[in-house]
Amino acid sequence: MVVGIGIIELFIADSRSLKEKRGVLSRILKRTKDGFNVSIAEVGANEHWKKALIGFCVAGNDKRYINGKIDHILKFIDGLGLAEVVNVKFEMLSFTDLIVADDYEEGKYD
C-alpha cells in the first residue's frame, strides 16, 4: 500500500472576511473530493482570511499512480482560479513490508 499525504498553502486574494474564505474553501474542498475521491480538509491558518492550509491524503497500490493523482489534484485546484497555490509539501509512504496476512484465521473475524 502506498499513501500520499500533503499540505497545500493557498492565498485567497479576493477574500475580505473569514466568511468569504470559508465559502471559497468549501467549493475547493467539495469539488476536489467529488472529482478525485480524496480525503481533504482545512488543517491550518484558520483565523487568517487570505491564507489557507489544506491537507490531503491519497491511498493506492502504485507509487506512479499516487504521484500522478497528486499532480492532477494540484493542477485541478490551481485551475479552479479560486485561490493561488503558494506552496506544496507532500510525501509518499510505502507500507508493502508491513502487510502480513500470516496470522489471519478463517472465521476469526467474521
C-alpha positions in Angstrom: 0.0 0.0 0.0 1.2 3.5 -0.9 -0.1 6.6 0.8 0.5 10.1 -0.4 -0.1 12.9 2.1 0.5 16.6 1.7 -0.3 20.2 2.7 -1.2 22.9 0.2 -0.8 26.6 1.2 -3.3 28.8 -0.6 -3.6 32.6 -1.0 -7.2 33.8 -1.5 -6.7 37.3 -3.0 -10.4 38.2 -3.2 -11.3 37.3 0.4 -12.3 40.2 2.6 -13.5 38.1 5.6 -13.4 34.7 7.2 -16.9 34.0 5.8 -15.7 34.6 2.2 -12.6 32.5 2.8 -14.7 29.6 4.1 -17.0 29.9 1.1 -14.1 29.6 -1.3 -12.5 26.8 0.7 -15.8 24.8 0.8 -16.0 25.0 -3.0 -12.4 23.9 -3.4 -12.7 21.0 -0.9 -16.1 19.8 -2.3 -15.0 19.8 -5.9 -11.7 18.1 -5.1 -13.4 15.4 -3.0 -16.0 14.8 -5.7 -13.6 14.8 -8.6 -10.8 12.7 -7.1 -12.2 10.6 -4.2 -9.6 12.1 -1.9 -9.6 12.9 1.8 -9.0 16.7 2.1 -9.7 19.3 4.8 -8.6 22.7 6.1 -5.8 22.0 8.6 -4.3 25.4 9.5 -4.4 29.2 9.2 -8.0 29.0 10.4 -8.1 32.7 11.5 -6.3 34.2 8.5 -8.8 35.4 5.9 -6.4 35.5 3.0 -4.4 32.3 3.7 -5.4 28.7 4.0 -3.7 25.4 4.6 -5.4 22.3 3.4 -4.2 18.7 4.0 -5.0 15.8 1.8 -4.4 12.0 1.7 -4.5 9.5 -1.2 -4.1 5.8 -0.9 -3.3 3.2 -3.6 -1.1 0.4 -4.6 1.4 2.0 -7.0 3.8 5.0 -6.4 3.4 6.2 -10.0 -0.4 6.2 -9.7 -0.3 8.2 -6.4 2.3 10.6 -7.7 0.1 11.2 -10.8 -3.0 11.7 -8.8 -1.3 14.2 -6.5 -0.2 16.1 -9.6 -3.7 16.1 -11.0 -5.1 17.3 -7.7 -2.7 20.2 -7.6 -3.4 21.2 -11.2 -7.1 21.0 -10.6 -7.0 23.2 -7.5 -4.8 25.7 -9.3 -7.0 25.6 -12.4 -10.2 26.4 -10.4 -8.9 30.0 -10.2 -10.4 30.5 -6.7 -7.1 30.6 -4.9 -3.4 30.8 -5.7 -1.3 27.8 -4.8 1.6 29.3 -2.9 3.4 26.2 -1.6 3.0 22.4 -1.6 4.7 19.8 0.6 3.9 16.2 0.1 5.3 12.8 1.0 4.7 9.3 -0.2 4.9 6.4 2.2 5.1 2.7 1.3 3.7 0.1 3.6 4.3 -3.0 1.5 6.6 -4.6 4.0 4.1 -4.2 6.8 1.3 -6.1 5.2 1.5 -9.6 6.6 -1.5 -11.9 6.4 0.1 -15.0 8.0 -1.8 -14.6 11.3 -5.3 -14.5 9.6 -7.5 -17.3 10.7 -10.6 -18.2 8.7 -13.8 -17.3 10.7 -11.8 -15.5 13.4 -13.1 -12.0 12.4 -16.5 -12.9 11.0 
